[in-house]
Amino acid sequence: MAAREAGVAAKRKGLANGETVTFTIMPKKILFVCVENSNRSQMSQAFAKMIGGASVKAYSAGSKPSGVINPKAIAAMKELGYDLSKHDSKSLQEVEKYAPFDAVVTMGCGDACPWMPAKKFIDWEIPDPRHMGPAEFTKVRNLIRDKVKELLLTL
């Protein structure tokens, strides 16, 4: 703790003397989790990358991954210029190496999503769009986009 406080004091002294202080802000790491990692968490990861750019490292995983990305999710994101077909459906164990996260966001899967090291835990009640028609699927996609925008403003 003392080293951290000394670093802050040095920055303040430098700024008071009119000097320029250069520092690096680390990208925020976010993990999006749903059961199958085929729709909601994948689109959330894509939106975090699209909206957050280099300021975000976004990951997604499933508690019981299906192993495939839903073609409807691929088509829905393609409409926005994002190629979701390059994503893989992953297990939580596969993304554990990137922990700790600044935020872990679950998609309403409740107890099916085990704990992962993070500063913040958020549960979004987002309906599973897997069997929805195109118009309903698009509504869920847009809800996810809006929630990701809101999340990025708070991190």
Rosetta blueprint (number, residue, H / E / L):
1 M L
2 A H
3 A H
4 R H
5 E H
6 A H
7 G H
8 V H
9 A H
10 A H
11 K H
12 R H
13 K H
14 G H
15 L H
16 A H
17 N L
18 G L
19 E L
20 T L
21 V L
22 T L
23 F L
24 T L
25 I L
26 M L
27 P L
28 K E
29 K E
30 I E
31 L E
32 F E
33 V E
34 C E
35 V L
36 E L
37 N L
38 S L
39 N L
40 R H
41 S H
42 Q H
43 M H
44 S H
45 Q H
46 A H
47 F H
48 A H
49 K H
50 M H
51 I H
52 G H
53 G H
54 A H
55 S H
56 V E
57 K E
58 A E
59 Y E
60 S E
61 A E
62 G E
63 S L
64 K L
65 P L
66 S L
67 G L
68 V L
69 I L
70 N L
71 P H
72 K H
73 A H
74 I H
75 A H
76 A H
77 M H
78 K H
79 E L
80 L L
81 G L
82 Y L
83 D L
84 L H
85 S H
86 K H
87 H L
88 D L
89 S L
90 K L
91 S E
92 L H
93 Q H
94 E H
95 V H
96 E H
97 K H
98 Y H
99 A L
100 P L
101 F E
102 D L
103 A E
104 V E
105 V E
106 T E
107 M L
108 G L
109 C L
110 G H
111 D H
112 A H
113 C L
114 P L
115 W L
116 M L
117 P L
118 A E
119 K L
120 K L
121 F E
122 I E
123 D E
124 W L
125 E L
126 I L
127 P L
128 D L
129 P L
130 R L
131 H L
132 M L
133 G L
134 P H
135 A H
136 E H
137 F H
138 T H
139 K H
140 V H
141 R H
142 N H
143 L H
144 I H
145 R H
146 D H
147 K H
148 V H
149 K H
150 E H
151 L H
152 L H
153 L H
154 T H
155 L L
